[in-house]
């Protein structure tokens, strides 16, 4: 028995060493996969938080515009700003695939409507009077109610995106 051990000693030591190396590689790979998973989860949560913050700002702007124009009864025109902040979305658009399909769909729809707002306001604008205020359009009194309805319809899409983003944030809290 001892004679067999001495004879195959190099083979047995080599086999044990090889097994140790394989186990170490597997453990390192597992650790790397777990680290990558934690990193992706963190990036996903950061993306949700940033988009949520920006959408909440946009929603508040739209709600303010609705309250300003909603009960407008005079025929006096109003100035409406064309710019809506979407810088966070534009900078993080390449990472949107980290979100769920439902979140992507709702978020993109909300931001597409945000991007379309200046065009729609332009249709309602008074084109006979040039605005002295760059970045604003003059909406004649007869169209002010439409501005309010337009913003209200866009808020529905923003609310859906926020609902999904907030729901995922609370259900996938980073631990």
C-alpha positions in Angstrom: 0.0 0.0 0.0 2.7 2.4 1.0 4.7 1.3 -2.0 1.7 2.3 -4.3 1.4 5.6 -2.6 5.1 6.4 -3.1 4.8 5.3 -6.7 1.8 7.6 -7.5 2.8 10.4 -5.0 3.5 13.0 -7.8 0.2 12.1 -9.5 -1.8 12.4 -6.3 -0.2 15.7 -5.3 -0.8 17.0 -8.8 -4.4 15.9 -8.8 -5.0 17.6 -5.4 -3.3 20.8 -6.6 -5.3 20.8 -9.8 -8.5 20.3 -7.9 -7.6 23.2 -5.6 -6.9 25.5 -8.6 -10.3 24.5 -10.2 -12.2 25.2 -6.9 -10.5 28.5 -6.5 -11.3 29.6 -10.1 -15.0 28.5 -9.6 -15.2 30.5 -6.3 -13.7 33.6 -7.9 -16.1 33.3 -10.8 -19.0 33.0 -8.5 -17.8 36.0 -6.5 -17.4 38.0 -9.7 -21.0 37.1 -10.8 -22.4 38.2 -7.5 -20.5 41.4 -7.6 -21.7 42.1 -11.1 -25.3 41.4 -10.0 -25.0 43.8 -7.1 -23.5 46.5 -9.5 -26.3 46.1 -12.0 -28.9 46.2 -9.3 -27.3 49.4 -7.9 -27.2 51.0 -11.4 -30.8 50.1 -12.0 -31.9 51.7 -8.7 -29.9 54.8 -9.4 -31.5 55.1 -12.8 -35.0 54.7 -11.3 -34.2 57.3 -8.7 -32.9 59.8 -11.1 -35.8 59.4 -13.6 -38.3 59.5 -10.8 -36.8 62.8 -9.5 -36.9 64.4 -12.9 -40.4 63.2 -13.7 -41.7 64.5 -10.4 -40.2 67.9 -11.3 -41.9 67.8 -14.7 -45.2 66.7 -13.2 -45.0 69.6 -10.7 -44.4 72.0 -13.6 -47.3 70.7 -15.5 -49.6 70.8 -12.4 -48.6 74.4 -11.9 -49.4 75.2 -15.5 -52.8 73.5 -15.2 -53.6 75.5 -12.1 -52.5 78.7 -13.8 -54.4 78.1 -17.0 -57.2 75.8 -15.9 -59.7 78.4 -14.7 -58.6 81.0 -17.1 -61.9 82.8 -18.2 -60.6 86.0 -19.7 -59.7 86.4 -23.3 -56.2 87.6 -22.2 -53.3 85.7 -23.7 -50.7 83.9 -21.6 -47.1 83.1 -22.0 -46.1 79.4 -21.7 -42.5 78.3 -21.4 -41.4 75.8 -24.1 -38.6 74.2 -22.2 -39.1 71.2 -20.0 -36.1 69.7 -18.2 -35.2 66.3 -19.6 -31.4 66.3 -19.3 -31.3 63.4 -16.9 -33.3 61.2 -19.3 -31.2 62.3 -22.2 -28.0 61.5 -20.4 -29.2 58.1 -19.1 -31.1 57.0 -22.2 -28.3 54.5 -23.0 -29.0 52.7 -19.7 -32.7 52.5 -20.0 -32.4 48.8 -20.8 -31.7 48.2 -17.1 -35.4 48.8 -16.3 -38.2 46.4 -16.8 -40.1 46.3 -20.0 -43.2 48.0 -18.4 -41.0 50.7 -16.9 -39.2 51.4 -20.2 -42.5 51.6 -22.1 -44.1 54.0 -19.6 -41.0 56.2 -19.1 -40.3 56.5 -22.8 -43.9 57.4 -23.5 -43.9 60.1 -20.9 -40.7 61.6 -22.2 -41.8 61.4 -25.8 -44.8 63.5 -24.8 -42.6 65.9 -22.9 -40.5 66.3 -26.1 -43.6 66.8 -28.2 -45.0 69.6 -26.0 -43.3 72.5 -27.7 -44.7 71.4 -31.1 -48.2 71.1 -29.7 -48.0 74.4 -27.9 -46.8 75.9 -31.2 -50.1 74.8 -32.8 -52.0 76.6 -30.1 -49.8 79.7 -30.2 -50.6 83.1 -31.6 -48.4 83.3 -34.6 -49.4 86.8 -35.5 -47.5 88.3 -32.6 -43.8 87.6 -32.2 -42.9 86.8 -28.6 -40.5 89.2 -27.0 -39.6 86.4 -24.6 -37.4 83.7 -26.1 -38.4 80.2 -25.0 -42.0 81.2 -24.5 -45.0 81.1 -26.7 -48.0 83.4 -26.5 -51.2 81.5 -26.2 -54.3 83.5 -27.1 -57.1 83.5 -24.5 -59.4 81.3 -26.7 -56.7 78.5 -26.5 -55.7 78.7 -22.9 -58.1 76.0 -21.8 -56.6 73.7 -24.4 -53.2 74.2 -22.8 -54.6 73.1 -19.5 -56.2 70.0 -21.0 -53.0 69.2 -23.0 -50.9 69.3 -19.8 -53.5 67.2 -17.9 -53.4 64.5 -20.5 -49.6 64.4 -20.4 -49.7 64.1 -16.6 -51.5 60.8 -16.9 -48.5 59.3 -18.7 -46.1 60.8 -16.3 -48.1 59.4 -13.3 -48.0 55.9 -14.8 -44.2 56.1 -15.3 -43.8 57.3 -11.7 -46.1 54.6 -10.4 -44.0 51.9 -12.0 -40.6 53.5 -11.1 -41.7 54.0 -7.5 -43.2 50.6 -7.2 -39.9 49.0 -8.4 -37.9 51.2 -6.1 -39.8 50.1 -3.1 -39.9 46.4 -4.0 -36.2 46.2 -4.9 -34.6 48.2 -2.1 -30.9 47.8 -2.0 -29.8 45.6 0.9 
